[in-house]
Amino acid sequence: GEPPRVGEIRPPARVAIGYRLSSRQYLGEGPGRWLPHVRVYAPFLTNEQVGGDRRLFRHPFVFGREGGPFAYLVVVVPDEFDPTR
């Protein structure tokens, strides 16, 4: 395809997975400490489709621009998992 225009961000062309498994994450004074998690790029996915709720970290939920081309599924890893041990 064509290269993006200046100032334009294109969504990934294929599956993308990100992970932050450290139990020592600190997102600043506002959010504070956060949980280890895996993120899967999931364009146009909604919480309604997966039964997710951003307030309940026990279940996978859609974050980012829910229902849009930059949405992603967040799967929180249990606190018992600590990659530093």
The first five atom37 places (N, CA, C, CB, O) and aatype in JSON, in Angstrom:
{
  "aatype": [7, 6, 14, 14, 1, 19, 7, 6, 9, 1, 14, 14, 0, 1, 19, 0, 9, 7, 18, 1, 10, 15, 15, 1, 5, 18, 10, 7, 6, 7, 14, 7, 1, 17, 10, 14, 8, 19, 1, 19, 18, 0, 14, 13, 10, 16, 2, 6, 5, 19, 7, 7, 3, 1, 1, 10, 13, 1, 8, 14, 13, 19, 13, 7, 1, 6, 7, 7, 14, 13, 0, 18, 10, 19, 19, 19, 19, 14, 3, 6, 13, 3, 14, 16, 1],
  "atom_mask": [
    [1, 1, 1, 0, 1],
    [1, 1, 1, 1, 1],
    [1, 1, 1, 1, 1],
    [1, 1, 1, 1, 1],
    [1, 1, 1, 1, 1],
    [1, 1, 1, 1, 1],
    [1, 1, 1, 0, 1],
    [1, 1, 1, 1, 1],
    [1, 1, 1, 1, 1],
    [1, 1, 1, 1, 1],
    [1, 1, 1, 1, 1],
    [1, 1, 1, 1, 1],
    [1, 1, 1, 1, 1],
    [1, 1, 1, 1, 1],
    [1, 1, 1, 1, 1],
    [1, 1, 1, 1, 1],
    [1, 1, 1, 1, 1],
    [1, 1, 1, 0, 1],
    [1, 1, 1, 1, 1],
    [1, 1, 1, 1, 1],
    [1, 1, 1, 1, 1],
    [1, 1, 1, 1, 1],
    [1, 1, 1, 1, 1],
    [1, 1, 1, 1, 1],
    [1, 1, 1, 1, 1],
    [1, 1, 1, 1, 1],
    [1, 1, 1, 1, 1],
    [1, 1, 1, 0, 1],
    [1, 1, 1, 1, 1],
    [1, 1, 1, 0, 1],
    [1, 1, 1, 1, 1],
    [1, 1, 1, 0, 1],
    [1, 1, 1, 1, 1],
    [1, 1, 1, 1, 1],
    [1, 1, 1, 1, 1],
    [1, 1, 1, 1, 1],
    [1, 1, 1, 1, 1],
    [1, 1, 1, 1, 1],
    [1, 1, 1, 1, 1],
    [1, 1, 1, 1, 1],
    [1, 1, 1, 1, 1],
    [1, 1, 1, 1, 1],
    [1, 1, 1, 1, 1],
    [1, 1, 1, 1, 1],
    [1, 1, 1, 1, 1],
    [1, 1, 1, 1, 1],
    [1, 1, 1, 1, 1],
    [1, 1, 1, 1, 1],
    [1, 1, 1, 1, 1],
    [1, 1, 1, 1, 1],
    [1, 1, 1, 0, 1],
    [1, 1, 1, 0, 1],
    [1, 1, 1, 1, 1],
    [1, 1, 1, 1, 1],
    [1, 1, 1, 1, 1],
    [1, 1, 1, 1, 1],
    [1, 1, 1, 1, 1],
    [1, 1, 1, 1, 1],
    [1, 1, 1, 1, 1],
    [1, 1, 1, 1, 1],
    [1, 1, 1, 1, 1],
    [1, 1, 1, 1, 1],
    [1, 1, 1, 1, 1],
    [1, 1, 1, 0, 1],
    [1, 1, 1, 1, 1],
    [1, 1, 1, 1, 1],
    [1, 1, 1, 0, 1],
    [1, 1, 1, 0, 1],
    [1, 1, 1, 1, 1],
    [1, 1, 1, 1, 1],
    [1, 1, 1, 1, 1],
    [1, 1, 1, 1, 1],
    [1, 1, 1, 1, 1],
    [1, 1, 1, 1, 1],
    [1, 1, 1, 1, 1],
    [1, 1, 1, 1, 1],
    [1, 1, 1, 1, 1],
    [1, 1, 1, 1, 1],
    [1, 1, 1, 1, 1],
    [1, 1, 1, 1, 1],
    [1, 1, 1, 1, 1],
    [1, 1, 1, 1, 1],
    [1, 1, 1, 1, 1],
    [1, 1, 1, 1, 1],
    [1, 1, 1, 1, 1]
  ],
  "atom_positions": [
    [[0.8, -1.18, 0.0], [0.0, 0.0, 0.0], [0.85, 1.26, 0.0], [0.0, 0.0, 0.0], [2.08, 1.21, 0.02]],
    [[0.18, 2.35, -0.02], [0.85, 3.65, -0.01], [1.39, 3.96, 1.38], [-0.11, 4.77, -0.47], [0.82, 3.52, 2.38]],
    [[2.48, 4.72, 1.45], [2.98, 5.13, 2.77], [2.01, 6.12, 3.41], [4.4, 5.77, 2.65], [1.29, 6.81, 2.7]],
    [[1.99, 6.18, 4.75], [1.07, 7.12, 5.41], [1.45, 8.56, 5.09], [1.07, 6.89, 6.93], [2.62, 8.87, 4.87]],
    [[0.44, 9.42, 5.08], [0.68, 10.85, 4.91], [1.22, 11.44, 6.2], [-0.61, 11.58, 4.47], [1.06, 10.84, 7.26]],
    [[1.84, 12.58, 6.13], [2.39, 13.24, 7.31], [1.27, 13.46, 8.33], [3.06, 14.6, 6.92], [0.21, 13.98, 7.99]],
    [[1.53, 13.05, 9.58], [0.54, 13.21, 10.64], [-0.5, 12.11, 10.71], [0.0, 0.0, 0.0], [-1.36, 12.14, 11.58]],
    [[-0.44, 11.14, 9.8], [-1.41, 10.04, 9.77], [-0.8, 8.8, 10.42], [-1.85, 9.73, 8.31], [0.34, 8.43, 10.15]],
    [[-1.57, 8.17, 11.28], [-1.13, 6.93, 11.9], [-2.01, 5.81, 11.36], [-1.2, 7.0, 13.47], [-3.24, 5.9, 11.39]],
    [[-1.39, 4.78, 10.87], [-2.14, 3.64, 10.37], [-2.17, 2.54, 11.41], [-1.54, 3.11, 9.05], [-1.2, 2.36, 12.16]],
    [[-3.28, 1.8, 11.46], [-3.3, 0.65, 12.36], [-2.36, -0.43, 11.86], [-4.74, 0.1, 12.5], [-2.03, -0.47, 10.68]],
    [[-1.92, -1.32, 12.76], [-1.04, -2.42, 12.33], [-1.69, -3.25, 11.23], [-0.67, -3.32, 13.52], [-2.91, -3.39, 11.19]],
    [[-0.88, -3.79, 10.35], [-1.38, -4.58, 9.23], [-1.63, -6.04, 9.61], [-0.41, -4.51, 8.08], [-2.23, -6.79, 8.84]],
    [[-1.16, -6.44, 10.8], [-1.34, -7.83, 11.23], [-1.46, -7.86, 12.75], [-0.16, -8.74, 10.74], [-1.37, -6.83, 13.42]],
    [[-1.65, -9.04, 13.28], [-1.78, -9.21, 14.72], [-0.55, -8.64, 15.42], [-1.97, -10.71, 15.09], [0.58, -8.82, 14.97]],
    [[-0.78, -7.95, 16.51], [0.32, -7.42, 17.31], [0.05, -7.76, 18.77], [0.47, -5.86, 17.11], [-1.09, -7.65, 19.24]],
    [[1.07, -8.18, 19.48], [0.94, -8.54, 20.89], [1.98, -7.75, 21.67], [1.11, -10.08, 21.1], [3.15, -7.68, 21.28]],
    [[1.54, -7.17, 22.77], [2.44, -6.48, 23.67], [2.28, -7.07, 25.06], [0.0, 0.0, 0.0], [1.2, -7.52, 25.42]],
    [[3.33, -7.07, 25.82], [3.2, -7.61, 27.17], [4.0, -6.77, 28.14], [3.66, -9.07, 27.23], [5.08, -6.28, 27.83]],
    [[3.42, -6.62, 29.3], [4.08, -5.92, 30.41], [3.87, -6.8, 31.64], [3.49, -4.44, 30.63], [2.86, -6.69, 32.34]],
    [[4.81, -7.67, 31.87], [4.63, -8.67, 32.91], [5.29, -8.32, 34.24], [5.17, -9.97, 32.44], [5.2, -9.09, 35.19]],
    [[5.93, -7.19, 34.31], [6.56, -6.81, 35.57], [5.5, -6.49, 36.62], [7.48, -5.6, 35.36], [4.51, -5.8, 36.33]],
    [[5.71, -6.98, 37.82], [4.79, -6.66, 38.92], [5.18, -5.33, 39.56], [4.79, -7.78, 39.99], [4.57, -4.92, 40.55]],
    [[6.17, -4.66, 39.0], [6.65, -3.39, 39.56], [6.3, -2.18, 38.69], [8.15, -3.44, 39.75], [6.95, -1.14, 38.77]],
    [[5.27, -2.32, 37.86], [4.87, -1.22, 37.0], [4.38, -0.04, 37.83], [3.79, -1.67, 36.03], [3.68, -0.22, 38.83]],
    [[4.74, 1.14, 37.41], [4.26, 2.35, 38.07], [3.95, 3.35, 36.97], [5.32, 2.92, 39.09], [4.84, 3.76, 36.23]],
    [[2.69, 3.74, 36.86], [2.23, 4.58, 35.76], [2.15, 6.06, 36.14], [0.89, 4.11, 35.29], [1.52, 6.84, 35.43]],
    [[2.77, 6.44, 37.22], [2.75, 7.84, 37.62], [1.85, 8.06, 38.82], [0.0, 0.0, 0.0], [1.22, 7.13, 39.33]],
    [[1.79, 9.3, 39.27], [1.04, 9.61, 40.48], [-0.46, 9.39, 40.34], [1.29, 11.03, 40.87], [-1.11, 9.02, 41.31]],
    [[-1.01, 9.6, 39.16], [-2.44, 9.39, 38.96], [-2.83, 7.92, 39.07], [0.0, 0.0, 0.0], [-3.49, 7.52, 40.03]],
    [[-2.42, 7.11, 38.09], [-2.79, 5.7, 38.11], [-2.04, 4.88, 39.17], [-2.54, 5.1, 36.77], [-2.58, 3.92, 39.71]],
    [[-0.8, 5.27, 39.46], [-0.01, 4.51, 40.44], [0.45, 3.17, 39.91], [0.0, 0.0, 0.0], [0.78, 3.03, 38.73]],
    [[0.46, 2.17, 40.8], [0.89, 0.83, 40.43], [-0.19, 0.17, 39.59], [1.2, -0.03, 41.7], [-1.38, 0.34, 39.85]],
    [[0.23, -0.58, 38.56], [-0.75, -1.31, 37.75], [-0.34, -2.75, 37.64], [-0.89, -0.69, 36.36], [0.76, -3.13, 38.05]],
    [[-1.21, -3.56, 37.1], [-1.07, -5.02, 37.09], [-0.31, -5.53, 35.87], [-2.43, -5.66, 37.15], [-0.38, -4.92, 34.81]],
    [[0.39, -6.65, 36.02], [1.0, -7.29, 34.85], [-0.11, -7.67, 33.86], [1.83, -8.55, 35.26], [-1.19, -8.11, 34.26]],
    [[0.17, -7.5, 32.56], [-0.87, -7.78, 31.58], [-0.28, -8.05, 30.2], [-1.87, -6.63, 31.5], [0.88, -7.74, 29.93]],
    [[-1.12, -8.64, 29.35], [-0.81, -8.89, 27.95], [-1.85, -8.13, 27.14], [-0.81, -10.43, 27.61], [-3.03, -8.11, 27.49]],
    [[-1.4, -7.5, 26.05], [-2.33, -6.78, 25.17], [-2.25, -7.39, 23.78], [-2.0, -5.26, 25.13], [-1.17, -7.65, 23.25]],
    [[-3.43, -7.61, 23.19], [-3.52, -8.15, 21.84], [-4.26, -7.14, 20.99], [-4.23, -9.56, 21.83], [-5.4, -6.77, 21.29]],
    [[-3.62, -6.69, 19.92], [-4.26, -5.75, 19.0], [-5.5, -6.43, 18.43], [-3.28, -5.32, 17.85], [-5.41, -7.51, 17.86]],
    [[-6.65, -5.79, 18.58], [-7.93, -6.37, 18.18], [-8.81, -5.3, 17.54], [-8.66, -7.02, 19.4], [-9.71, -4.77, 18.19]],
    [[-8.55, -4.97, 16.28], [-9.29, -3.88, 15.65], [-10.79, -4.11, 15.64], [-8.8, -3.68, 14.24], [-11.27, -5.2, 15.33]],
    [[-11.51, -3.06, 15.98], [-12.98, -3.0, 15.95], [-13.66, -3.89, 16.99], [-13.46, -3.38, 14.58], [-14.88, -4.05, 16.94]],
    [[-12.91, -4.46, 17.91], [-13.49, -5.28, 18.97], [-14.13, -4.38, 20.02], [-12.41, -6.2, 19.62], [-13.63, -3.29, 20.29]],
    [[-15.22, -4.83, 20.61], [-15.89, -4.07, 21.68], [-16.0, -4.92, 22.94], [-17.3, -3.6, 21.22], [-15.94, -6.15, 22.87]],
    [[-16.17, -4.27, 24.07], [-16.38, -4.99, 25.33], [-17.65, -5.81, 25.29], [-16.42, -4.01, 26.5], [-17.72, -6.87, 25.9]],
    [[-18.66, -5.33, 24.59], [-19.9, -6.08, 24.47], [-19.65, -7.43, 23.8], [-20.95, -5.28, 23.69], [-20.26, -8.43, 24.18]],
    [[-18.78, -7.46, 22.81], [-18.49, -8.7, 22.1], [-17.76, -9.72, 22.96], [-17.66, -8.41, 20.86], [-17.94, -10.92, 22.77]],
    [[-16.94, -9.27, 23.9], [-16.16, -10.21, 24.72], [-16.65, -10.28, 26.16], [-14.7, -9.81, 24.7], [-16.08, -11.01, 26.97]],
    [[-17.67, -9.53, 26.49], [-18.17, -9.52, 27.87], [-17.21, -8.82, 28.81], [0.0, 0.0, 0.0], [-17.17, -9.12, 30.01]],
    [[-16.44, -7.89, 28.28], [-15.43, -7.21, 29.08], [-15.96, -5.98, 29.79], [0.0, 0.0, 0.0], [-16.98, -5.41, 29.41]],
    [[-15.25, -5.59, 30.82], [-15.57, -4.39, 31.59], [-14.25, -3.82, 32.1], [-16.57, -4.71, 32.79], [-13.55, -4.48, 32.86]],
    [[-13.9, -2.61, 31.7], [-12.62, -2.0, 32.07], [-12.48, -1.84, 33.58], [-12.47, -0.66, 31.39], [-11.36, -1.65, 34.07]],
    [[-13.57, -1.9, 34.31], [-13.5, -1.74, 35.77], [-13.21, -3.05, 36.48], [-14.8, -1.15, 36.3], [-12.83, -3.05, 37.65]],
    [[-13.38, -4.18, 35.78], [-13.17, -5.5, 36.38], [-11.94, -6.13, 35.75], [-14.41, -6.42, 36.2], [-11.98, -6.58, 34.61]],
    [[-10.85, -6.15, 36.47], [-9.61, -6.65, 35.91], [-9.5, -8.16, 35.92], [-8.46, -6.07, 36.64], [-8.49, -8.7, 35.46]],
    [[-10.51, -8.86, 36.43], [-10.47, -10.32, 36.46], [-10.71, -10.92, 35.09], [-11.5, -10.86, 37.44], [-10.33, -12.06, 34.83]],
    [[-11.32, -10.16, 34.2], [-11.7, -10.66, 32.88], [-11.02, -9.83, 31.8], [-13.24, -10.64, 32.7], [-10.72, -8.66, 32.02]],
    [[-10.77, -10.43, 30.63], [-10.23, -9.63, 29.52], [-11.19, -8.49, 29.18], [-9.97, -10.52, 28.28], [-12.41, -8.64, 29.28]],
    [[-10.63, -7.37, 28.78], [-11.46, -6.22, 28.4], [-10.79, -5.47, 27.26], [-11.7, -5.28, 29.61], [-9.58, -5.56, 27.06]],
    [[-11.6, -4.72, 26.51], [-11.11, -3.94, 25.39], [-10.75, -2.55, 25.9], [-12.16, -3.86, 24.25], [-11.5, -1.93, 26.65]],
    [[-9.58, -2.08, 25.47], [-9.11, -0.77, 25.88], [-8.66, -0.02, 24.62], [-7.95, -0.87, 26.93], [-8.72, -0.58, 23.53]],
    [[-8.22, 1.18, 24.75], [-7.88, 1.98, 23.58], [-9.17, 2.57, 23.05], [0.0, 0.0, 0.0], [-10.06, 2.92, 23.82]],
    [[-9.26, 2.68, 21.78], [-10.49, 3.2, 21.17], [-11.41, 2.02, 20.88], [-10.19, 4.0, 19.86], [-11.4, 1.45, 19.79]],
    [[-12.2, 1.68, 21.88], [-13.1, 0.52, 21.77], [-13.94, 0.63, 20.5], [-14.02, 0.42, 23.01], [-14.54, 1.67, 20.22]],
    [[-13.99, -0.46, 19.73], [-14.77, -0.5, 18.51], [-14.1, 0.17, 17.32], [0.0, 0.0, 0.0], [-14.65, 0.18, 16.22]],
    [[-12.9, 0.72, 17.54], [-12.2, 1.41, 16.46], [-11.01, 0.63, 15.96], [0.0, 0.0, 0.0], [-10.73, -0.46, 16.45]],
    [[-10.29, 1.19, 14.99], [-9.17, 0.46, 14.39], [-7.96, 0.3, 15.31], [-8.74, 1.16, 13.15], [-7.06, -0.47, 15.0]],
    [[-7.92, 1.01, 16.45], [-6.78, 0.9, 17.36], [-7.16, 0.25, 18.69], [-6.2, 2.27, 17.61], [-6.47, 0.46, 19.69]],
    [[-8.22, -0.52, 18.72], [-8.64, -1.2, 19.94], [-7.72, -2.37, 20.24], [-10.1, -1.68, 19.82], [-7.14, -2.96, 19.32]],
    [[-7.57, -2.7, 21.51], [-6.81, -3.88, 21.88], [-7.43, -4.56, 23.09], [-5.35, -3.52, 22.16], [-8.06, -3.91, 23.92]],
    [[-7.23, -5.87, 23.17], [-7.74, -6.68, 24.25], [-6.68, -6.77, 25.33], [-8.16, -8.08, 23.76], [-5.53, -7.1, 25.04]],
    [[-7.05, -6.48, 26.57], [-6.13, -6.54, 27.7], [-6.47, -7.77, 28.53], [-6.2, -5.24, 28.57], [-7.62, -7.97, 28.92]],
    [[-5.47, -8.59, 28.8], [-5.64, -9.77, 29.65], [-4.71, -9.57, 30.85], [-5.32, -11.11, 28.86], [-3.48, -9.63, 30.71]],
    [[-5.29, -9.35, 32.0], [-4.5, -9.14, 33.22], [-3.97, -10.48, 33.71], [-5.34, -8.45, 34.33], [-4.7, -11.47, 33.75]],
    [[-2.71, -10.49, 34.07], [-2.05, -11.7, 34.57], [-2.2, -11.7, 36.1], [-0.53, -11.76, 34.12], [-2.02, -10.66, 36.73]],
    [[-2.51, -12.85, 36.68], [-2.67, -12.88, 38.14], [-1.44, -12.36, 38.88], [-2.97, -14.3, 38.59], [-0.31, -12.53, 38.42]],
    [[-1.66, -11.73, 40.01], [-0.57, -11.21, 40.82], [0.42, -12.29, 41.23], [-1.13, -10.54, 42.05], [1.58, -12.0, 41.52]],
    [[-0.04, -13.55, 41.25], [0.86, -14.63, 41.66], [2.0, -14.8, 40.67], [0.09, -15.93, 41.79], [3.06, -15.31, 41.03]],
    [[1.8, -14.37, 39.43], [2.85, -14.47, 38.42], [3.82, -13.32, 38.62], [2.26, -14.47, 36.98], [3.42, -12.15, 38.56]],
    [[5.07, -13.63, 38.85], [6.08, -12.59, 39.03], [7.32, -13.02, 38.26], [6.41, -12.35, 40.54], [8.06, -13.88, 38.72]],
    [[7.56, -12.43, 37.09], [8.69, -12.85, 36.27], [10.05, -12.54, 36.9], [8.62, -12.2, 34.92], [11.08, -12.99, 36.39]],
    [[10.07, -11.8, 37.99], [11.35, -11.49, 38.64], [11.77, -12.59, 39.59], [11.27, -10.17, 39.38], [12.9, -12.57, 40.07]],
    [[10.89, -13.54, 39.88], [11.25, -14.64, 40.8], [11.86, -15.79, 40.03], [10.02, -15.14, 41.57], [12.23, -16.8, 40.63]]
  ]
}
